[in-house]
Amino acid sequence: MIEVSREDLVLMMESGFIYLRLGKFAEALDVFEGVLALSPESEVPVVAIGSVYFGQMKYDQAITHYKKALKKKSDSAFARAYLGESLFFIGKKEEALSELEKASMLEPQGKSGDFARVLMDAIKNGYTPPGMMVSA
């Protein structure tokens, strides 16, 4: 196995997220799969792969990857926050809130916990994702 420094892996992840923001999904997926090959024990590239699918509105595939990430690290606030987001986007509000609450408790201070709390507040205040059917 090739030994790659943490700093190099972080740089590779950043480049993948740049591709993702540019809507270059295939390139982002290639980068994240490469990072996963170099760091197979980490849940982070698996969550990033899920984010590629989320960005394409392929929520079921995103959820599959977030759950794979949780098999690697069940206490990952990062994976739970993004799992909660995807569950919400497919209309599973209660499941989403449960995952977001777990993420918030796992990370009372930090980006993933903050993201989970902001999304929980949005859900509780009636936010509906674009394209989501609203029940009467």
N, C-alpha and C positions, 0 to 999 in steps of 0.2 A: 504494500500500500504506500502511496505517496504521502509524505508528511507535509502538511500545509499549516502555516501559522494561523492562529485565530484572527490576526489582523487581515491576512489575505482572504480568509473566508468571509469576514465582515465586508470587505471591499467587493467581493464577488456578489454577496447578497445585495449590497447597495446598487450594483450595476443591474441586477435582476429587477429590483424595484423601479429603477429608472425606465427600463424597458416596459414594465407593467404600466407605469404612469403614462407612457407614450402610446399605450395600446398595442404594443408589439408583444402579443401574448406568446407566440411560438418561441421567440427569443428569450423571454422571461422564463418560460417553462424549461428551456434548455439550460439556462444558468442555474436555476434552482435544483434541477435534477443533477447537475454536475456537483453542486455543493453537497447534496444529499449523498452522492457517491463518495465524496471525500470525507464526509462527516455523518456516517450512517446512524450513529447513536443519538443524534440531535433531532428534536422535534421541530426546530425552527424552519429548516427548508421544506418540511412536509406542510407546515402551516402556509408557507409562502406559495407552494404549489396550489394549495387550496385557494389562496387569494387570486391566483391566475384564473381559476375556474369561476370564482365569485365575480371577478371583473368582466367575465363573459356572460354573466347571469346564468351560469350552469351551477345552480345552488346545490343540487343533489351531489354533484361531483365534489364541490367544495366541502360539503358536510362529510363525505367519505374521507377526504384527506384530513380534515380536522380531527375526526375520530381516530384515524391512524396515528396522528401526532399524539393524541392522548394515550394511546397504547404504549408509546415510547416514554411518555412522561405524564402520568395522570394528574399531577398537580401543576400543570402548565396553565397559568392565567392567560397567557398569549393564545393558546389553542382554544381554551374555553370561551374567551371573549369573541373570537371570530366564529366559533361554532354557534354561539348565541345569536350573533348577527345573522348568519345564514338561516338559522331556524326561524327567526323573525321574518326574514324575507320570503319564506315559503308559507307563512301564515301560522306557524306553530309558536304563538305568542307565549304561552305558559312555559313550554320547554325552553324557549329562548330566555325568558326571565330567570328561570332556574340556573341555566348555564352562566348567564351574566352575573347573577348573584354569587355563584361559586368563584368566578373570576375576580370579582370585587373583593371577596373575603380572602382569596389566595394572595392578592396583591393590593393591600390597603393604600399603598403609595407606589406609584409607578404608572407607566404608560398604558399597559394592558388593563389594569384595574380602573384607571381613569376613563379609558375608552368604554369599558363595561358600564360604569356608573353614568356616563353621559348618555349612552344608548338606553339604559334602563329609564332614565328620566324622560327621554324622548318618547319611549313607548308608553310610559305612564301618563304622559301629557297628550296622547292621541296621535303621535306621528304614524303615518302610514307610508311604507316604501312605495316609490313610483311603480305603477303597474300592478300593485297588489289589490286584490278584490276586497272590498269592504262589506262585511256582513250587515244586514239591516236589523 
